[in-house]
Amino acid sequence: MDPLVMEQLANGDFSAAAQTGDIISWTVEHKDIFSAQYILSLDETLLAADENYNNKALLMVTLFISRMKRFSTSNRRTHSKF
């Protein structure tokens, strides 16, 4: 990893995040024990992620929204009225 790119990411310049994600994807592609790779800052900000992580994150957000919609709908149907 290029330290200058890491510094850019840490300072909020995410222009190299996709390229960095491609670089860290190598680990997942070549080592079966990893399912995703990402880089976090010390304050837990996501700086870069590989394609697998991005796909899983999108899936999780989609599932969460879907569950919240179902919960909201079912809550309205079963809410008792006085």
HELIX and SHEET records of a PDB file:
HELIX    1   1 PRO A    3  ALA A   10  1                                   8    
HELIX    2   2 PHE A   14  ALA A   16  5                                   3    
HELIX    3   3 ALA A   17  HIS A   30  1                                  14    
HELIX    4   4 GLU A   51  THR A   78  1                                  28    
SHEET    1   A 2 TYR A  38  LEU A  40  0                                        
SHEET    2   A 2 LEU A  46  ALA A  49 -1                                        
END                                                                             
